[in-house]
Amino acid sequence: MTLPVNNVADPASPQPNSKRERLERRRSVAKWGMVAAMGALVVTGYFRRTPTARLAHIAAGAALLGLSYWHQTLYTNDPRRSL
């Protein structure tokens, strides 16, 4: 195994190399998290009569709000975006 030269990681490395790649990964995680939370809201919405499902529905809604806020903050001050 050879070590990276000049702090350049192996292209097959699962770790993002640059700030831009880390930002893109965070954006992707936020989007997939919102998809999962929305799916949980839909599923638990059908079973809200049970106390457990009602609590899960509320938790999924709170998660969706938090993930939406995080997603929005990841796009604030985007250098690619011009006004």
KAKARA-V748156 format. One record per run of one state. SS is the DSSP state (alpha for helix, beta for strand, coil for the rest). FROM is the first residue (numbers start at 1). LEN is the number of residues. If there is no record, write none. Layout:
[[SS,FROM,LEN] [SS,FROM,LEN]]
This chain:
[[coil,1,18] [alpha,19,28] [coil,47,4] [alpha,51,24] [coil,75,9]]
